[in-house]
Amino acid sequence: MNASPPDETGIGGRLSRMLGCRPAELRPALWAFAYFFCLLAGYYVIRPLRDEMGVRGGVDQLQWLFTGTFVVMLIAVPVFGALTARYARRRFLPAVYLFFIANMLIFWLALRGDMGGVVTARAFFIWASVFNLFVVSVFWSLMADLFDRQQAARLFGFVAAGGSTGAIAGPAMTTLLSPLLGTENLLLISVVLFSLALFCMTRVVGTASPHISAVRQAEAEQAMGGSILEGLHLVLRSRYLLGICLLMLLTTSMATFLYFQQARIVSDLFASSEQRTTVFAAIDLAVNITALSLQIFGTGRLVRRMGLPAAIALVPVLMVFVFVGLGVAPVLSMLVIAQVVRRGGNYGIMRPCREMLFTVVGRRAKYKAKNFIDTVVYRGGDVVSAWVYAGLGALGLGIGQTALVAAPVAGLWAFVAWRLGRTLESHDDPSDAPGNQQSSAATEPAAASAGHKD
């Protein structure tokens, strides 16, 4: 390391021991926590607005909104690929956030004016669905680029807790401020929070960089090159990345089934826009309190004690039982339990574990393949599962019956998650990811990607 380690006997040392990290890792971990806090607080301020826009656009049209989101993703991913190929990380990452901040201001003007009709509501739903995946994917790509596998096991649970803390603050702000400011003006709060996230991003890079090898620092200053569709090519050439794609498809399928059930139950029970927005915010709050309680001190210790395979498969196993319960009792209280287990467990345990899977691949795979998986594959799973759900409804299956159909799929989800965790622990496949090959200066050496200390 190029910098002297912090005093291990002071407050920083005690906090490091409490969090289970090393003293030199504390400052970048705290900035990463703040970065993710601002990011998800900004998103969760407007997430209930997105869900309300989805209902306003018509619950029976949700599958078309998911399809529209997927189409927009197919356009956006090549654009992102072109940015990463042409510009260095320090230039394209801020550009992504500034672009979305500008979008928020445009929607704020549209929703305040005469354009706040059904078309704008549907456009906002699609935009928010794209925006969420892109900014979170970019965040975790940067984390996987800055921290190796051992550091990820120690830090990613705490870093993810920053997101959950923000995801608690966001719905709380929405619940308190929506009646005072109006739903459209919540976008201005998100603009401020995303501007703060951009500042925190520069600090986490600045504090982590002294502890990264000179080779990796030089690579970070260079454009990665390659084609705009290289993410797809990397995925198709790697069994490991294809396995992560399957995990993502199953993850989003289960999430979409629950989302449609949530929209249907809430739409049937509550008539006004304000009531529905408040209910959506309350569910978000319950989910994120659960996630936070798991993350701050639990995820890293859980991975160390159970091992990554068991930890990453835990939530899918629980969802088998949750879907059976929802099938027996398809009511609002059971839906809330299902969302708390699925989303809270995903954010608190499964998401940090899933991000660890990318710490062993090269830089191109971390940004390009990961972005492809986190966006196109994710939203592709949304589209397929949305139309499957609509098809089951057309066959006459109700909420409870579709939940019972989802239960065995959750069992497959658990098996795939466990198998990927085993693969990472045994090192018997990650090295074949094309992003690890030393084909250019923009690609990490395999040894560094495999988790060796710099």
Summary of the structure (lengths in Angstrom):
residues: 454
radius of gyration: 21.1
end to end distance: 7.7
largest distance: 66.2
contacts: 1694
relative contact order: 0.15
helix: 83%
strand: 0%
